[in-house]
Amino acid sequence: MKISEIMTSDVQIAAPDDTIQEAARKMEEADIGFLPVGENDKLVGMLTDRDIALRAVAQGKDPKKTKVRDVMTKRVLYCTADEDVEDAASNMAELRIRRLPIVDQDKRLVGVVSIGDIAFRENPQMAGQALESVVNPNGGARTPA
């Protein structure tokens, strides 16, 4: 199965010059914890609720003045719509990420795929393995309590 068959194509985005308060409102309205950041029709970063919490709130930055560009993750990991779901899930597990933006050949955002998309639409076991890698980066080895 291809990513295009399970990805979400109705994707909210943030602009680098949006404030993190504006971005957080978009996240709240859409009930999501992640926004791709686009500028001039290109994907330039990723913003998660964790980025806001750790790079802004924990640092005492003003959410009404702090720009998305100041706290976003600039390293953008992505895949293309024609990739196999299994390959994307393996990459997500290896990279320990929960969501991947989907881009076309011109690197324009066309969708997003999450571990949840894989679990509900493709293969719950594959999604579980990817999530385990994100949550427990020691490759499944747990430390005793």
N, C-alpha and C positions, 0 to 999 in steps of 0.2 A: 504494500500500500504506500502511496506517495503522500508527502506532507500536505500537498494541496488539497487532499481529500479530508483532512482532519483539522487543518488550521482555522483559526478565527480570522476572518478578513475584515471585520468591522472593528478597527483598532483606534483607540484614542491615542493622541500623541501630545507631547509637550514641545514647546519651542525653548531654545536655550535662554532666551531673555524673559520667559515667564518667571514669576516668583514661585518659590516652593510652596507658598500658600495656595496659589492658583493651581499648581500641579496636584497638590494634596486634595483640593476640592474635586478635580477631575477624577482622581482615584476613588474618592468617596462616592461620587455620583455613579460611577461605573462599577463600584464594588470590586476594585482591582488593587493590586499592590505594586504595579509596575507600569511605567510609561516609556515607550521609545521616545527619543528626542530627535526631532527632525529640523533641518535648516536647509533652505534652498533646495527642497525636494530630495534631500539626502539624509540618511540615518547617521547622526553624529554622536549619539550616546544613548545611555539607558539610565533611567531614574527609577529607583525602587523605594518603597516605604522605609526600608532599612537605610538607604543612602540619606534620606531626610532625617531619620532618627539619629544616626551616628555622625554624619558630616555637617549637620546643621543644628538640630535641637540640642544634642549633647555638647556642642561647641558654643552654645549660647547665641547663635546667629538669629537675626530677626527674620521670621518667615515672610513678612510683608516686603522685605527689601532684598533678601538673598535670592539670587538668580539660580535657575536650574543648572546652568553651566558651571556654577561654583561647587555643586555637590554631586553632579551626575557622574556615572562611570563612563569614562571616555573610550575605554577599550570595548568595542562592539563585537560581540560574537553573534553569528547569524548562520542561517542555512538558506537554501533555495527551495522553492516549491516542488521541484522535481526530484528531490532527494527522498530516499526510502525512510519511512518512519523508524524502522529498526536502527538505521545508521544514525539518525538524529537522536534517538533515545540513548544510544551508546555514547555519542558525543556529549550529551547532557550529563550523563553519569560520570564520564571521565573528567569533564570540566566542572562538575559539581554545581550545575545551574538548573533552575526550575523552569525557565522560560527562554525561548529563542525567537528573535524576530525573523521573519521570512522576507527575503528580498528577491527582486527580479534581477536580470542580468545587468541592469544599470544601477544596481544597489538601491533601488527605490523600495520602500516598505510596502509589502502587499499583504502581510498578515503576521500572526504570532502563533506559536505552538507552545503549549505548556505540558508538564507532566500529566496534568489532569485531562487534557485533550487526548493524550496517548492512552491513559487508563480507561476513559469512558468510551473511546471510539475505536481503539485498536487492540491493545493487549495489556490488561491489568498487571500481569506478572512483569512485563517489560518496564512498565511505569514504576512498579514497586522497586525493582532493582535500581532504576535511575534515582528514585527518591532516596533509597537507602544510601547511595553514594553521596548524595547532597547532604543528608542529615548526619551520616556517619562516615567521614572521609577515610577512616582506617580500613576501608575495604570490607566492612562487615564485622571486623574484629571489635569486640566490645571490651571495655575495661571493667574489671570486677567492681561491684559496689562496695 
